[in-house]
């Protein structure tokens, strides 16, 4: 996906937290990323990977140890949070308990010094946007978690920020409500046209909502790309492992051509696999294949790899086949159960595993 | 055979009796130690004064109450307002108010400082704040004398810096009393303030900054409303004992800056006018109650708070 004009640019941002006397913590390590205008951008990673730190630097709650953060090309590092046209939806919502729903939503506009009538009109508009008109005069302690979530969203959107930051906003909601809010967030983003920067550790949330995803680990951004890029073409082992399930196959590079490499797998066969942009690997490499991009076949002659069916796990919508490869190692294949009826294979069968060059991907590490 | 209904009723009766028995100790203490003495005071205020202190039992008299507000001239029996009493009452109220406001002024940042320390340091800071409590108030007040007197620390420092030529008279003025009371009552303000500040979710402060509120606006619109219960509690805890303060005005204010507590003590001691002392005590109580009612009503009206 092409990035439009940049809304936020992080240039070589490093953040070191000095804990008193003891060893300091490098939360962000020379991170550079460009987030386009009108984009739903997700920072995805396990807890402690630095995604929330990056968000807090953009919001202005913390300041980078090194590097620059640009908003529409302008360095916002010296600005305190109340001078940045950026609003945050907090993980805990952080609604003001001594104010009503309406007062919470109007707070930002009021602080900007907007005239009363304009604030009131905008509050009504925001209440309509999140479908909470009838709860305007309730205290925030008198509404449910999902409603609090909506108020937090409305409050952050009311001042029409250039960028909206969302810090794991759905993590406190139950499964069904979370699904609803995912759709709601997507709708709000396209209706308002505001750049959303969304922080989550939930890969499914990231895949379903984002225009682009940055996968983070240990203070670094490992890969940035569309959900398809990230899922189908993981660049490094961590990304492949963190998102979805993957088969890892070790092997040796035989030759590389444009965008493809021939790999002699330890498991026996020599296969073609896709390469990342500009990559020219040599020596030992790891190839990944998603379980649903391969299939189990009975005809051993046509198969990429062969093995013995060790286990079959039925999941309702699909079935997982665990194959013990003849050349060593294990391979999982996921078949969707396209029609009811008996399964084609049985435990202990000698089977082949089939996948094409487009399904195999050479990792950078 | 008792019917189930009768058994249930008997059980309920037993229950009620047990409840009364269990609360008896508390009730006895409340009536004997708290309400009883007040009745004695009220009774004494309506009796004639004895010749050597005490009261003449059975002799009803309004003199005690009369003397609170009015003075009868010894020569021509004309009535005038009891200026001395009223000015003491006024000094007590104004000094207590100023003490409350001053302790709030210094206590608020102190409590905020403690509440924003890392969890493991807060107890140490609280301990430091409460250390003065460990010393007798009389000793602390005499120590304050050492600071305030003409040859004391403040004057010597100012003189050493050549800011003044002759010592400033601080002792035995309202200033000395104010200094002393602020010093003595500051922890009573800090502790309840800290208790409600500690409960603040500081992400609310971040949310305030995020929504374009400046530091002052965050303080006014978010922090103060949230710690309002602490402000109310601290103000009450400082104002009430200030109004009845005895040791501080006695030691630091001398005879010139008397407060209600000293005036009452005087009536039971050298003054030998127990009915007046009793009437003054009840006046003090009424003033405190009225002040509290007005304060709490006003404080809980604006903003609402969460307490």
Boltz contact constraints between the chains, C-beta under 6 A:
constraints:
  - contact:
      token1: [A, 61]
      token2: [B, 206]
      max_distance: 6.0
  - contact:
      token1: [A, 81]
      token2: [B, 209]
      max_distance: 6.0
  - contact:
      token1: [A, 81]
      token2: [B, 210]
      max_distance: 6.0
  - contact:
      token1: [A, 82]
      token2: [B, 209]
      max_distance: 6.0
  - contact:
      token1: [A, 82]
      token2: [B, 212]
      max_distance: 6.0
  - contact:
      token1: [A, 82]
      token2: [B, 213]
      max_distance: 6.0
  - contact:
      token1: [A, 82]
      token2: [B, 214]
      max_distance: 6.0
  - contact:
      token1: [A, 87]
      token2: [B, 210]
      max_distance: 6.0
  - contact:
      token1: [A, 88]
      token2: [B, 210]
      max_distance: 6.0
  - contact:
      token1: [A, 90]
      token2: [B, 203]
      max_distance: 6.0
  - contact:
      token1: [A, 92]
      token2: [B, 203]
      max_distance: 6.0
  - contact:
      token1: [A, 94]
      token2: [B, 203]
      max_distance: 6.0
  - contact:
      token1: [A, 94]
      token2: [B, 204]
      max_distance: 6.0
  - contact:
      token1: [A, 94]
      token2: [B, 207]
      max_distance: 6.0
  - contact:
      token1: [A, 97]
      token2: [B, 306]
      max_distance: 6.0
  - contact:
      token1: [A, 98]
      token2: [B, 225]
      max_distance: 6.0
  - contact:
      token1: [A, 98]
      token2: [B, 306]
      max_distance: 6.0
  - contact:
      token1: [A, 107]
      token2: [B, 211]
      max_distance: 6.0
  - contact:
      token1: [A, 108]
      token2: [B, 211]
      max_distance: 6.0
  - contact:
      token1: [A, 108]
      token2: [B, 212]
      max_distance: 6.0
  - contact:
      token1: [A, 111]
      token2: [B, 211]
      max_distance: 6.0
  - contact:
      token1: [A, 111]
      token2: [B, 212]
      max_distance: 6.0
  - contact:
      token1: [A, 111]
      token2: [B, 213]
      max_distance: 6.0
  - contact:
      token1: [A, 111]
      token2: [B, 217]
      max_distance: 6.0
  - contact:
      token1: [A, 112]
      token2: [B, 212]
      max_distance: 6.0
